[in-house]
Amino acid sequence: MRYDNTVPFYSDRSTFYNEIDCNVAEMETEQAKVIFGDTKLNRLIVCMKEALPFRTGYLEFEGKTYKMVSSQKMRNRYTHYAEEHKAGLER
């Protein structure tokens, strides 16, 4: 897996944490329906090599803000599910 995106992460809506290399992919409609039960929000799958020191947080990708809603460790990587957060970040 290529970690070809550098994404800024925030521990809350106003506190910058770090920029991390990761792999980002949009979640497909069927997958969102199975995992979350709906397809109303735009969701991302974010894979990285290291764990984040906070359970939920925020990230920015392609000009949009996303809130991390679920995380899990799979083999040697961490997978985070994030959904679009319309309120954005506080700056």
C-alpha positions as a Markdown table, in Angstrom:
| # | Residue | x | y | z |
|---|---|---|---|---|
| 1 | Met | 0.0 | 0.0 | 0.0 |
| 2 | Arg | 1.3 | 3.4 | -0.9 |
| 3 | Tyr | 1.1 | 6.2 | 1.7 |
| 4 | Asp | 1.0 | 8.9 | -0.9 |
| 5 | Asn | -1.2 | 11.6 | 0.8 |
| 6 | Thr | 0.1 | 14.0 | 3.4 |
| 7 | Val | -2.9 | 14.9 | 5.5 |
| 8 | Pro | -3.2 | 17.4 | 8.4 |
| 9 | Phe | -4.8 | 15.9 | 11.6 |
| 10 | Tyr | -6.3 | 17.8 | 14.5 |
| 11 | Ser | -7.0 | 16.4 | 18.0 |
| 12 | Asp | -10.1 | 18.6 | 18.2 |
| 13 | Arg | -11.6 | 21.3 | 16.0 |
| 14 | Ser | -9.0 | 23.9 | 16.8 |
| 15 | Thr | -5.8 | 22.1 | 17.8 |
| 16 | Phe | -3.4 | 21.0 | 15.0 |
| 17 | Tyr | -1.7 | 17.7 | 15.8 |
| 18 | Asn | 0.5 | 16.8 | 12.8 |
| 19 | Glu | 0.7 | 16.1 | 9.1 |
| 20 | Ile | 0.9 | 12.4 | 8.5 |
| 21 | Asp | 1.6 | 10.3 | 5.4 |
| 22 | Cys | -1.4 | 8.0 | 4.7 |
| 23 | Asn | -3.5 | 6.4 | 2.1 |
| 24 | Val | -6.9 | 8.0 | 1.6 |
| 25 | Ala | -9.8 | 6.5 | -0.4 |
| 26 | Glu | -13.4 | 7.4 | -0.7 |
| 27 | Met | -15.7 | 4.8 | 0.8 |
| 28 | Glu | -18.0 | 3.1 | -1.7 |
| 29 | Thr | -21.8 | 3.4 | -1.3 |
| 30 | Glu | -22.3 | -0.3 | -0.7 |
| 31 | Gln | -19.5 | -0.4 | 1.9 |
| 32 | Ala | -20.9 | 2.6 | 3.7 |
| 33 | Lys | -24.3 | 1.0 | 3.8 |
| 34 | Val | -23.0 | -2.2 | 5.3 |
| 35 | Ile | -20.7 | -0.5 | 7.9 |
| 36 | Phe | -22.8 | 2.6 | 8.9 |
| 37 | Gly | -26.3 | 1.7 | 7.7 |
| 38 | Asp | -26.7 | 4.8 | 5.5 |
| 39 | Thr | -25.1 | 6.6 | 2.6 |
| 40 | Lys | -26.0 | 10.2 | 3.5 |
| 41 | Leu | -22.5 | 11.5 | 4.3 |
| 42 | Asn | -19.3 | 11.4 | 2.3 |
| 43 | Arg | -16.9 | 9.0 | 4.0 |
| 44 | Leu | -13.2 | 8.3 | 3.7 |
| 45 | Ile | -11.0 | 5.3 | 4.6 |
| 46 | Val | -7.7 | 6.5 | 5.9 |
| 47 | Cys | -4.9 | 4.0 | 6.3 |
| 48 | Met | -1.6 | 4.7 | 8.1 |
| 49 | Lys | 1.4 | 3.0 | 9.6 |
| 50 | Glu | 1.1 | 4.6 | 13.1 |
| 51 | Ala | -1.6 | 5.0 | 15.7 |
| 52 | Leu | -2.9 | 8.4 | 16.6 |
| 53 | Pro | -2.7 | 9.4 | 20.3 |
| 54 | Phe | -6.4 | 10.4 | 20.3 |
| 55 | Arg | -9.5 | 8.3 | 19.7 |
| 56 | Thr | -11.5 | 10.8 | 17.6 |
| 57 | Gly | -10.2 | 13.8 | 15.8 |
| 58 | Tyr | -10.4 | 15.7 | 12.6 |
| 59 | Leu | -8.6 | 15.8 | 9.3 |
| 60 | Glu | -8.6 | 17.9 | 6.2 |
| 61 | Phe | -8.6 | 16.3 | 2.7 |
| 62 | Glu | -9.2 | 18.1 | -0.6 |
| 63 | Gly | -10.5 | 21.2 | 1.0 |
| 64 | Lys | -13.1 | 19.4 | 3.2 |
| 65 | Thr | -13.1 | 18.6 | 6.9 |
| 66 | Tyr | -13.7 | 15.1 | 8.1 |
| 67 | Lys | -14.4 | 13.7 | 11.6 |
| 68 | Met | -12.9 | 10.3 | 12.5 |
| 69 | Val | -15.7 | 8.1 | 13.7 |
| 70 | Ser | -14.1 | 4.7 | 14.0 |
| 71 | Ser | -10.6 | 3.2 | 14.1 |
| 72 | Gln | -9.1 | -0.3 | 14.0 |
| 73 | Lys | -5.8 | -2.1 | 13.7 |
| 74 | Met | -5.4 | -4.5 | 10.8 |
| 75 | Arg | -2.2 | -6.4 | 10.6 |
| 76 | Asn | 0.6 | -3.8 | 10.4 |
| 77 | Arg | -1.5 | -0.7 | 9.7 |
| 78 | Tyr | -4.2 | 1.4 | 11.3 |
| 79 | Thr | -7.5 | 2.1 | 9.5 |
| 80 | His | -9.7 | 5.0 | 10.3 |
| 81 | Tyr | -13.1 | 5.8 | 9.0 |
| 82 | Ala | -14.0 | 9.4 | 8.7 |
| 83 | Glu | -17.2 | 11.2 | 7.7 |
| 84 | Glu | -17.6 | 14.7 | 6.3 |
| 85 | His | -18.0 | 17.4 | 9.0 |
| 86 | Lys | -20.0 | 20.3 | 7.6 |
| 87 | Ala | -19.1 | 22.7 | 10.5 |
| 88 | Gly | -15.4 | 22.7 | 9.6 |
| 89 | Leu | -12.6 | 23.6 | 11.9 |
| 90 | Glu | -12.2 | 26.6 | 14.2 |
| 91 | Arg | -9.3 | 28.7 | 13.3 |
